[in-house]
Amino acid sequence: MKVALESNAIFMGIEYLAVFCSGLAGGLAAVRKHYDIFSILIIAWVTALGGGIVRDILLGAVPPAGITDRGLVLSALASGIVVALAYLEISHFTWTLIIVDAMALGLFAVNGTAKAMAYNTSGMTAVFMGMITALAGGLIRDILINEVPIIIRDKHWYAVPSFFGCVLTVIVGKFVKAHMLNITQEMVFDILIVVIVVAMRILSIKFNIVLPGAAKRTHMHLITQTRYLRRPVIHPNVSVREAPDDSSTEAHTSAHPSQK
């Protein structure tokens, strides 16, 4: 099955570029760990295509494109070879890598969601499939190299842009199924969604926009500590309606010990 961005040779080339750049990020992580060339190739391939492989297995689209599409596999392996030879030069272009990684994030989110909808999944399932496509490769990479996954350690927006991209792709897909958009219009909207994802990711890094954490608390409030729920102490010589609270009772009994 083909989705909108896969029905045009130009956009297929862009997808191969996204795979290549994702592989570069994975390969750089392996180089920093001082792994050998085989390990660098494996990490690059997993980073670039791992998300799509997991998605295809969950959708029942087996064997997955990550091991059957020659162009995608060669792009991922080529990125590993390039980074093994030129990792110093590649790591120097920090912002370029960030922008390209954001493009890959958006493209994978849109393609993964659209492919899930092509298999007649629900909108919620399609969102999960899109996020798996965009995030699972990096998650598997970080687990293999024994690091905290980037979706957890990166405080800037990473999973959030992909989530919005997946949701917007589902909305566009619903309009397409209702015959309110044609294939060309769908492609235009998919490109706009990718741009939105990239913009959200870049702006969050540029202006240090992060998600809030847990609410700051200094005191805890428990029901058992509420004074209205404490059992009253009733003096034997006072009626229930006139019973004083704990403090007044203690003061009364201490002042008149003969009444105990």
Secondary structure, 3 states (H helix, E strand, C coil): CCCHHHCCHHHHHHHHHHHHHHHHHHHHHHHHCCCCHHHHHHHHHHHHHHHHHHHHHHHCCCCCHHHHCHHHHHHHHHHHHHHHHHHHHHHHCHHHHHHHHHHHHHHHHHHHHHHHHHCCCCHHHHHHHHHHHHHHHHHHHHHHCCCCCHHHHCCECCHHHHHHHHHHHHHHHHHHHCCCCCHHHHHHHHHHHHHHHHHHHHHHHHCCCECCCCCCCCCCCCHHHCHHHCCCCCCCCCCCCCCCCHHHHHHHHHHCHHHC
